Amino acid sequence: MSFRTGRHFLQIPGPTNVPDSVLRAMAAPTTDHRGPEFAALTRRLLKAIGPVFGTSGPVVIYPASGTGAWEAALVNTLSPGDRVLCFETGQFATLWQEMARALGLTVDLVPGDWRHGADPEVLAERLAADTDRSIKAVCVVHNETSTGVTSRIPELRRALDEAGHPALLLVDAVSSLGCLEYRHDDWGVDVTVSGSQKGLMLPPGLGFNAVSRKALVASRTARLPRSFWSWAPVIEANRADAFPYTPATNLLYGLDEALRILDAEGHANVHARHARHGAATRAAVRGWGLEVLCADEREYSGSLTAVLLPADHDADRFRELVLDRFDMSLGAGLGRLAGRVFRIGHLGHLNDLTLIGTLGGVQLGLELAGVPIDPAGLGAALDVLRQP
């Protein structure tokens, strides 16, 4: 395609499309981050962000990526040599445990096939075997962006409770926050990690930690080195509607508008919309005769769908064709899934017609790539979308 018309279809599972009103909000003139106008914005943001996480506790906001928020969760709660239990559910779970090792933590890794979430029964077994209570934290990715698999956090919390185990529960909600049901307080999560570039409908650049009382207590004795990532000065400054450093002012103006959009739609409606779009996408995949990577229907994601291609077809070549012919970006297979899967993002600022266009482009691309499919796939998705 030598000349592109119309809009680019950004259908990767993040960064996602940014609503026009959020872009306009971020285009505000640079302001005094110590002045009264910005203090009012900070006060408003700190009140509005809690319901998105499902918490009445503090939410620490960093000018950082989700990777920075991962590090903050670890260094504020743990000490050198502490033992952490990590579940290998995909590429991002793998990267988080690698970070834990690099920080000097002892990692027990539960291997996985990248088609299933963290297994509550396996967690129960590991906790029962930990008779000296040496496991200090359990790290889980809620919605694994590389696979489209959603771990069942309430069941994992139940396993911890039934074992009477004191380990902290640290959860990555980067691609689930603002998309899927998430209840930091009700689910007993100690630290929830997230970022701005997915369900919050912003560019990359903001990282978040929602923090429980138990995690705050742990932070008082944690001995991993921390300065910029320390919760204490941020929480203290937030009490005065300020930050202890120069914040990402214009991203925060955008966050203010994004939170307004989510509140106006209603969080339950946002979750239902994502679930519906996930169901329609999976219906298309099955209708084409292809395989959804997620192998357990209890763990299907409303944020994205990873699709396995037949062994004799290269998923990256397919994505290149779709980009060239239809100006649409699809997610690549990451890590061990490189070349084997492509990922359809259906999260954030999305409606039925955008999804129909996305799935139509995927179907045409599959046909042009010579992937043997049944063209009834798009119709199967429409059947789902016809339902209210």
PyMOL commands that set and color helices and strands:
alter all, ss='L'
color gray80, all
select helices_A, chain A and resi 20-26+36-53+66-75+91-102+120-129+153-163+213-219+231-238+249-265+267-288+297-299+315-326+335-337+352-368+377-386
alter helices_A, ss='H'
color red, helices_A
select strands_A, chain A and resi 9-11+59-62+83-87+106-110+135-141+143-144+149-150+168-172+191-195+207-211+291-292+304-308+328-332+341-345
alter strands_A, ss='S'
color yellow, strands_A
deselect
rebuild
show_as cartoon
